[in-house]
Amino acid sequence: MNAWRKAVVAGSAAAAAGLTAGAAAFAASVQFARSTVRVAERSERSVRVLRVVRGEVTRVWLAGEGVDALGRQSLLFETPDDLANVLSGREPSGHARLGPVVARSGISVLREVERVDRGTLEAGAEGRMVGWWYTRPEELGYRVERTSFESEIGELDAWIVRPRWPRKRRWAVHVHGRGARPEETFRGIAPLARAGVTSLIINYRNDEQQPPGHGSRYGLGISESRDVDAAVGRALDLGAERVTLVGWSMGGTASLLAAADGVNRHHIDGIILDSPGIDWPEILRWHTRLKRAPLWIANVGMRMLRAGLVSSGEEGGIDVQSLRPEHFASRLSVPTLVLASPDDRYVPWAGARELAGLCPEHVQLVTISGARHVRLWNVDPERWEQAVLDFAAALPRPGWRGQ
């Protein structure tokens, strides 16, 4: 949440510049609210490649944010001579798949390089660690088609991934998280394909090369849920009768809202959530606490978003207080699998636990310890995929649940 850190710094700077306490508080809250819904213009390069050790097995020494994460991880990187993406604000073009940490030295770690998909990995390269593992859905070995679907903000791009032995008229819609890319969701395709489910992996508003939302800002899952609902409609047009939603982080928020409010909600047979945003007020307060900033910055910022005093992805403002477990629990009517980690420091798992406690008849909670945000698959892919496969294979048709 680097943008939120900058918001706190901006508020402190305003106070230091001699503004009154009230003006400083207002400035800090405005900056915080804006950073909550602003679409990042530039991806930060927080990892540096210190040395590449080539041999029978190639290994790489790294330093920076997230290099010590458990399990298999990906490195997006640029070489020192490739400045095009850095200057344009686009993601690094290189991609390397890294194994678990095998050695440490001070603040640096050594990881095995399992594969370099794009670019040449060399000392001096800078980039960032991500949890997604596959760069293209074709890498999973299934038949892939490019498609698009129409949403209220225009045409959005998507992929269709067809299983080898499809179950009749069963589809899933995969929804990535805030500031992420569809590649994040590719890890969830294989277990659904093994269950015979055809997958539709979507882009939504404000994604790269996609139409912007209102003000080119996020709606914390509210605006994005209408794109998810439109994607469900596209799956129905392509022959689906029932659709499972698979949401990651803020994509989980959007999936829960689409299942509750969407025009096509009656065709949704279940929801699968990884590290979902279920308690947004607490998420925002959590990041305020991490920066050791006063909670009033988050509280006033949320009120500004609700009143529309700070522009967001929703023209009439965002009621952040409605994005709480109690709200989702009161409207949840389909089986829901939640995968969460007690070690998630980006979206605390308390919201997932509370939802499971409020809706034991609908929610199955699976925990994987040691995993960072949306990195559960990376820490234990076998358990993650088995849980998803078992859940998807057992889903009843909508309307067959005795309700």
VEXLOTOR-181289 format. One record per atom (N, C-alpha, C, O): x, y, z. Coordinates in steps of 0.2 Angstrom, whole numbers, plus 5000, padded with zeros to 4 digits. Layout:
N
XYZ
...
//
This chain:
403
500449945000
500050005000
500450065000
500450115004
500950074995
501450124995
501050194994
501250244997
500450194990
500150254989
499850274996
499750334997
499650235000
499350255007
499850285011
499750325015
500450255011
501050285014
501150355012
501250395016
501150365006
501250435003
500750485005
500850535007
500150455006
499550495008
499650525015
499550575017
499950475020
500050495027
500650545027
500650595031
501150535023
501750575022
501450645020
501750695023
501050645015
500750715013
500450755018
500450815019
500050715022
499650745028
500150775033
500050835035
500650735034
501150765039
501550825037
501650865040
501650825030
502050875027
501650945027
501850995028
500950935026
500450995027
500551025034
500551085034
500550975039
500551005045
501251045047
501251095050
501751005044
502451035045
502451105042
502851145044
502051115036
502151175032
501751235036
501751285033
501451215041
501151275045
500451275044
500151325047
500051235041
499351235041
499051225048
499351195052
498451245048
498151235055
497951155056
498051125051
497851135062
497751065063
497151045059
497150985056
496651085058
496051065054
496151055047
495951005044
496551105044
496751095037
497251035036
497151005031
497651025040
498150965040
497750905040
497850855036
497250895044
496850835045
496450825038
496450775036
496150885036
495750875029
496250855024
496050815020
496850885023
497250865018
497550795018
497550765013
497650775024
497850705025
497350655023
497450605020
496750675025
496150625024
495950625016
495750575013
496050685013
495850685006
496450645002
496250604998
497050655004
497550615001
497450535002
497550494997
497250515008
497150445009
496550425005
496650365002
496050455005
495450435001
495550424994
495350384991
495950474991
496150474984
496550414983
496450374978
497050394987
497550344986
497150274986
497350224983
496550274990
496250214991
495850194984
495850134983
495750234980
495350224974
495750244968
495550224962
496350274968
496750294962
497050224959
497250184962
496950224952
497350174949
498050194948
498250244946
498450144950
499250164950
499450174943
499250144938
499850234942
500050254935
500750214934
500950214928
501050194939
501750164937
501850114942
501750114948
502150054940
502249994944
502950004947
503450024943
503050004954
503650014957
504149954956
503949894957
504749974955
505349914955
505649914962
506049954963
505449874966
505649864973
506149814974
506349804980
506349774969
506849714969
507349724965
507349754959
507949704967
508549714963
508949644962
508949614967
509149624956
509549564955
510249584957
510549624953
510549554962
511249564964
511749524960
512249544958
511549454959
512049414955
511649354953
511249324956
511849334947
511549274944
512149214944
512649224941
511949164947
512449104947
512249054943
511749014944
512649044937
512449004932
512848934933
513448934934
512548884931
512848814932
512348764930
511848774926
512348704933
511848654931
511148674933
510748664929
511148714938
510548744940
510648814941
511148834945
510248864938
510348934939
510048954945
509448944946
510448994949
510149034955
510249104954
510649124950
509849144958
509949214958
509949244965
509449224969
510349294966
510349324973
509949394972
510049424967
509449404976
508949454976
508949494982
509149464988
508849564982
508649604988
508049644986
508049674981
507649654991
507149704990
506449674993
506449624997
505949714992
505249694995
505049624992
504949614986
504849584997
504549514995
504949464993
504749414991
505649474993
506049424990
506149364994
506349304992
505949365001
505949305005
505349275006
505249235010
504849285002
504149255002
504249175001
504649154997
503849145005
503849065005
503549044998
503149074995
503848984997
503548954991
503848974984
504349014984
503548954979
503748974972
503449044971
502849064972
503849094968
503649154966
503849174959
504349144956
503649234956
503849254950
504149324951
503949364955
504649334947
504949404947
504849434940
505049404935
504549494940
504449534934
505049584934
505149614939
505449584929
506049624929
506249654922
505949644917
506649714923
506849744917
507649744918
507949744923
507949744912
508749744912
508949814913
508549864911
509549834915
509749904916
509649944909
509650004909
509749904903
509749944897
509049954894
508949994889
508549924897
507849924894
507449974899
507149964904
507350034896
507050094900
506350104897
506050144900
506150074892
505550094889
504950084893
504550124894
504850024897
504350014901
504350054907
503850074910
504950064910
505050104916
504750174915
504450204919
504950204909
504750274907
504050284906
503750334907
503750224903
503050234901
502550214907
501950224907
502850184912
502450164918
502150094917
501750074922
502350054912
502049994911
502449944915
503049954918
502149884916
502549824920
503149814917
503249814911
503649784920
504249754917
504049704912
503649664913
504549694907
504349644902
504649574903
504349524900
505149574907
505449504909
505049464914
504749494919
505049404914
504749364918
505149294920
505349264915
505249284926
505649224928
505249194934
504949224938
505249124934
504949084939
505449064944
505949034942
505349074950
505849064955
505649014960
505049014962
506048964962
505948914967
505948954974
506149004975
505848904979
505948934986
506648964988
507148944985
506648994993
507349024996
507748964998
507548925002
508348964995
508848914997
509448935001
509748895004
509549005002
510049035006
509949105007
509549135004
510249135013
510149205015
510849225016
511249195019
510949295015
511549325017
511349405018
511249445014
511249415025
511049485026
510349495024
509849455026
510249545020
509549565018
509449535011
508849545008
509849495008
509749465002
509649385002
509849355007
509349364997
509149284997
509349254991
509449294985
509449194991
509649154985
509049104983
508749074987
508849114977
508249064975
508449034968
508849064964
508148974967
508348944961
507848974955
507248984956
508148974949
507749004944
507548934940
507848904937
506848924940
506548874937
506448884930
506548834926
506348944928
506248954921
506149034920
505949074924
506449054914
506449124912
505949124906
506149104900
505349154906
504949154901
505049204896
504949204890
505249264898
505349324894
505949364897
506049364903
506349394892
506949434894
507549394896
507549334896
508149424898
508749394900
508849424907
508949484908
508949374911
509049384919
509749404920
510149354918
509949464922
510649474923
510649524929
510249554931
511249524932
511449574938
511249644936
511449664930
510949674941
510749744940
510049754937
509749814938
509749704935
509049704933
508549724939
508749704945
508049764938
507649784943
506949764942
506749764936
506549754947
505849734946
505449724952
505549764957
504949674952
504549664958
504349594958
504249564953
504249564964
503949504965
503249504965
502849544967
502949444961
502249434961
502049364962
502549324962
501449354964
501249284965
501049244959
501049184959
500849274954
500649234948
501249204945
501749224945
501049144942
501549094940
501549084932
502149084929
500949084929
500949074922
500849144919
500549194921
501149154913
501149214909
500649214904
500349264902
500449154901
499849144896
499449084898
499749034901
498849084897
498349034899
498548964895
498448914897
498848974889
499048924885
499548874888
499648814887
499948904893
500448864896
500148804901
500548764902
499548814902
499248764906
499048694902
498848644905
499048704895
498948644891
498248634889
498048584886
497848684889
497148684887
497048724881
497448764879
496448714878
496348754872
496048824874
495648834878
496348874871
496248944873
495948984867
496248974862
495449024869
495249074864
495249144866
495049154872
495349194862
495249264864
494549284863
494249264858
494249324867
493549344866
493449414869
493949444872
492849434870
492749504873
492049494875
491649454873
491849544880
491149554882
490949624883
491449664884
490349644883
490149714883
489949724890
489449694893
490249774893
490049804899
489749874899
489749904893
489449904904
489249974904
489750024902
489550074900
490350004903
490850054901
491250044894
491750074892
490949984891
491249974884
491449894884
491349854888
491849884878
492049814877
492649794881
493149834881
492649734884
493249714889
493449654886
493149604884
494149644886
494449584883
494449524889
494449534895
494449464886
494449404890
494749344886
494849344880
494849294890
495049224887
494549174889
494249174894
494449124885
494049064886
494549004886
494948994882
494548964892
494948914892
494548854893
494148844898
494548804888
494148744888
494448684890
495048664888
494148644895
494448584898
494448534893
494048534888
494848484894
494848424889
494148384889
493948364884
493848374895
493248344895
492748384899
492548384905
492448434895
491948484898
491348454901
491048404898
491148474907
490448454909
489948504906
490048564905
489348484904
488948514900
488748584904
488448584909
488848634900
488548704902
488848734909
488448774912
489448704911
489748734917
490248774915
490748754912
490248844918
490748894917
490948924923
490648914928
491548954923
491848994929
492049064926
492349064920
491949114930
492249184928
492749194933
492649194939
493349214931
493949224935
494049304936
494149334930
494149324942
494149404943
494849414947
494849394953
495249454944
495949474948
495749524953
495249554953
496349544956
496249594962
496449664960
496649674954
496349714964
496549784963
497249794961
497749764965
497349824956
498049844954
498449784951
499049784949
498049724950
498449664948
498249654940
497949704937
498349604937
498249584930
497849514930
497949474935
497549504924
497249434924
497749374925
497449324927
498349384924
498849334925
498749304932
498949244933
498549344937
498549324944
498049264944
498149224949
497549264940
497049214941
497249144937
496849094938
497749144933
497849084929
498049024934
497848964931
498249034940
498348984944
497748944946
497748884948
497148974945
496548944947
496148904942
495648874943
496448904936
496148874930
496148794930
495648764929
496748764932
496848694931
496348654935
496048604933
496248664942
495848624946
495048634943
494748584943
494848684941
494248694938
494148654931
493648624930
494748654927
494748614921
494648544922
494348504919
494948524928
494948454930
494248434932
494048374931
493848484934
493148474936
492748474930
492148474931
492948494924
492548494918
492248564917
491848574913
492548614921
492248684920
492648724915
493248724915
492248754910
492548804906
492648874909
492248894913
493248904908
493448964912
493449024907
493649024901
493149074910
493149144906
493549184911
493349204916
494149204909
494649254912
494549324910
494649334904
494349364914
494149434912
494649484914
495049484919
494649544910
494849604912
494249644914
493749624913
494349694918
493849744920
494049814919
494649834918
493649864921
493749934920
494449954923
494549924929
494749994920
495350024922
495949984921
496550004923
495849914919
496449874917
496849904911
496549944908
497449884911
497849914905
497549894898
497349834897
497449944894
497149944887
496449924888
496149894883
496049934893
495349924894
495049994895
495350044897
494350004894
494050064895
494050084903
494050044907
494150154904
494150174911
493450174914
492950174911
493450164921
492850174924
492750254926
493150294923
492250264930
492150334932
492750374935
492950344940
492950424932
493550454935
494150424934
494650434937
494150364930
494750324930
494950294937
495550294938
494450284941
494650264948
494250194950
493750184946
494550164955
494250104957
493550114961
493450174964
493150064961
492550064965
492550014971
492050004974
493149994973
493249944978
492849884978
492649854982
492749864971
492349804970
491649814968
491249774965
491349874970
490649894968
490549904961
490149874958
490949954958
490949964951
491149904947
490849884942
491649874949
491949814946
491449754946
491449714941
490949754951
490549694951
490049694945
489749644943
489949754942
489449754936
489849734930
489549704925
490549734930
490849704924
490849624925
490849594920
490949604932
490849534933
490149504931
490149454928
489649544932
488949524930
488949524923
488649474920
489249564919
489249564912
489549504909
489349474904
490149484913
490549424910
490049364911
490149324907
489749364917
489249304918
488749304912
488649244910
488449364910
488049364905
488349334898
488049304894
488949354897
489349334891
489449254891
489349224886
489549224897
489649154898
488949124896
488949074893
488349154898
487749124897
487549124889
487349084887
487849184886
487749184879
488049134875
487849114870
488649114878
489049064875
488848994877
489248944875
488348984880
488048914882
488048894889
487848834890
488348934893
488348914900
487648914903
487148954901
487448874908
486848874912
486948894919
486548914922
487548874921
487748894928
488548914928
488948884925
488648964933
489348994933
489549004940
489249014944
490248984941
490548984947
491049044947
491349054942
490949094952
491449154952
492049134956
492049104961
492649154953
493249144956
493549214957
493849244952
493649244963
493849304964
494449314969
494449274974
494949354967
495549364971
495549434974
495449484970
495649434980
495749504983
495149544982
494549524984
495249604979
494649644977
494149614972
493549634972
494449564968
494049524964
493549484968
493049464965
493749464974
493249434978
492749474981
492149454981
492849544982
492349584984
491849594978
491249594979
492149604972
491649614966
491249544965
490649554963
491549484966
491149424965
490649414970
490049394968
490749434976
490149434981
489649474980
489049464980
489749534977
489249584975
488849564969
488249574969
489249534964
488949514958
488449454960
487849454957
488649414964
488149354966
487549384970
487049354970
487649444974
487049464978
486649514973
486049514974
486949554969
486549604966
486449594958
486049634955
486949554955
486949554948
486349534944
485949494947
486149554938
485649534934
485649464933
485149424933
486249434933
486349364931
486449314937
486649264937
486349344943
486449314950
486149244950
486449194954
485549234947
485249174948
485549114945
485349054946
486049124941
486449074937
487049054940
487449014938
487249094946
487849084950
487749024954
487349024959
488148974954
488048914958
488548904964
488448864968
489048954964
489548954969
490049004968
490149034963
490449014974
490949074974
491649044977
491549004982
492149054974
492849034976
493249094977
493349134972
493449114983
493849174985
494549154988
494649114992
495049194985
495649194988
495849254990
495849314987
496049264997
496249325000
495749374999
495949434997
495149365000
494649414998
494549475002
494749475008
494349534999
494249595003
493549595005
493049605001
493449575011
492749565014
492649615020
492049625021
493149645022
493049705027
493449765026
493949775028
493149805021
493549865019
493649915024
494249945024
493249925028
493449975034
494049955038
494449995039
494049895040
494549865044
495249865039
495749875042
495149845033
495749845029
496049915028
496649925029
495649965028
495950035027
496250055034
496750085034
495850035040
496150055046
496850015048
497250045051
496849955045
497449915046
498049945043
498549945046
497949975037
498550005034
498750065037
499250095037
498250105040
498350165044
498750145050
499250185051
498650095053
498950075059
499750055057
500150065061
499750015052
500449995050
500950055049
501550045050
500650115047
501050175046
501050215052
501350265052
500750185057
500750225064
500450295063
500750335066
499950295059
499650355058
498950355062
498750305064
498650415064
498050415068
497450385063
497450395057
497050355067
496450315063
496050365060
495650355056
495950425063
495550475060
495650485053
495250505049
496250475050
496450485043
495950445039
495650465034
495950375041
495550325037
494850345038
494450335034
494650355045
493950365046
493650425042
493050425039
493950485042
493750545038
493750525031
493350555027
494350495029
494350475022
493750435019
493550445014
493550385023
492950345021
492350385021
491950375016
492250435025
491650475025
491650525019
491150535016
492250545017
492350585011
492150545005
491850565000
492350485005
492150434999
491450424999
491150424993
491150415004
490450405004
490050465002
489550464998
490250525004
489850585002
490050604995
489750654993
490550574992
490750594985
491150654985
491250684980
491450674991
491850734991
492550724988
492950764986
492750654988
493350634984
493050584979
492650534981
493250604973
492950564967
493250484967
493750474969
492750444966
492950374966
492650344959
492350374955
492650274959
492450244953
491650234953
491350214948
491350264959
490650264959
490450334959
490650374963
490050354954
489850424953
489550454959
489650514961
489150414963
488750444969
489150434975
488850454981
489750404975
490150394981
490150324983
489650284981
490550304987
490650234990
490550234997
490850265001
490050184999
489850175006
490350125008
490150065008
490950135010
491450085012
491150045018
491349985019
490750075023
490550045028
490049985027
489949935031
489749985020
489349935018
489749865016
489449815015
490449875015
490849825013
491149785019
491749785020
490649755023
490849725029
490549655029
490149635025
490849605033
490649535033
489849535034
489549485031
489649575039
488849565040
488449585034
487949545033
488649625030
488349645024
488349585019
487849565017
488949565018
488949505013
488649445016
488249405012
488649425022
488349375025
487549375025
487249325023
487249435025
486549435025
486249425018
485649415017
486749425013
486449415006
486749355003
486649344997
487149315006
487549265003
487049205003
486749185008
486949174997
486449114996
486749054992
486349014991
487449054991
487749004987
488348974991
488649014995
488548914990
489148884993
489748934991
489748954985
490148944996
490748984995
491348954998
491348935004
491848954995
492448924997
492948984998
493049024993
493148995004
493649055005
494349025007
494348985012
494849045003
495549025005
495849085008
495949135004
496149085014
496449135017
497049115021
497149055023
497549165022
498049155026
498149195032
497949255032
498249165038
498349205044
498949255044
499049295048
499349245039
499949285038
499949335033
500449365031
499349345030
499149395025
499249465029
498849485033
499749505027
499849575030
499549625025
499749685027
499249615020
498949665015
498249665016
497949725017
497849605016
497149605018
497049555023
497049495022
497049585030
496949535035
496449485035
495849505032
496549425037
496049375036
495449375041
495049325041
495449425045
494949425050
494249425047
493749395049
494149465041
493549465038
493349405035
492749385035
493749365032
493649295030
493349255036
492849215035
493749255041
493549215047
492849235050
492349195052
492649305050
492049325052
491449305047
490949285050
491549305041
491049285036
490949215037
490349185037
491449165038
491349095039
490949085045
490549045046
491049125051
490749115057
490049135056
489549105060
489849185052
489149215051
488749165047
488149165047
489149135042
488749095037
489049025037
489249005031
489048985042
489348915042
488948875037
489248825035
488348885036
487948845031
488148855024
488048815020
488448905022
488648925015
489448925014
489648915009
489848945020
490548955019
490948905021
490948885027
491448885017
491948835019
492648875019
492848905014
492948875025
493648915026
494148865026
494248825030
494648875021
495248845021
495848885022
495948945019
496248875027
496848915028
497548885026
497548825027
497948925024
498648905022
499148955026
499149005024
499448925031
499848975035
500548985031
500748945027
500849045033
501449065030
501349105023
501849125021
500749105021
500749135014
500549205015
500149235019
500849245010
500649315010
500049325005
499749275003
499849385004
499249405001
499249374994
499749384990
498749334992
498549304986
499249254984
499349244978
499549234989
500149184988
499949114991
500449084992
499349094992
499249034995
499448974991
499748924993
499248984984
499448934979
500148924979
500448864979
500548974980
501248974979
501548934985
502048894984
501248934991
501548904997
501348824996
501748784998
500748814994
500548744995
500048734989
499448724990
500248724982
499848724977
499448654977
498848664974
499748604979
499348544979
498648544984
498148524982
498748574990
498148584994
497748634991
497048624991
497948684989
497548744986
497148714980
496448714980
497448674975
497048644970
496548594972
496048584969
496748554976
496348504979
495648524982
495148504981
495748584986
495248614989
494748644984
494148634984
495048674979
494648704973
494248654969
493648654968
494648594968
494348544964
493748504967
493248494964
493848494974
493348464978
492748504978
492148484977
492848564979
492248614980
491848624973
491248614973
492248634968
491948644961
491548574959
491048584956
491848524960
491548454958
490948444962
490448404959
490848464968
490248454972
489748504972
489148494975
489848554968
489348614968
488648584965
488648554959
488048594968
487448584965
487248634961
487448694961
486748614957
486448674952
486048724956
485848704962
486048784954
485748834958
484948814958
484648794953
484648824964
483948814965
483948744968
483348724969
484448704968
484448634971
484648634978
484748574981
484648684982
484948684988
484348684994
484548705000
483748674992
483248674997
483048744999
482748745005
483148794995
483048864998
482348884995
482148944996
//
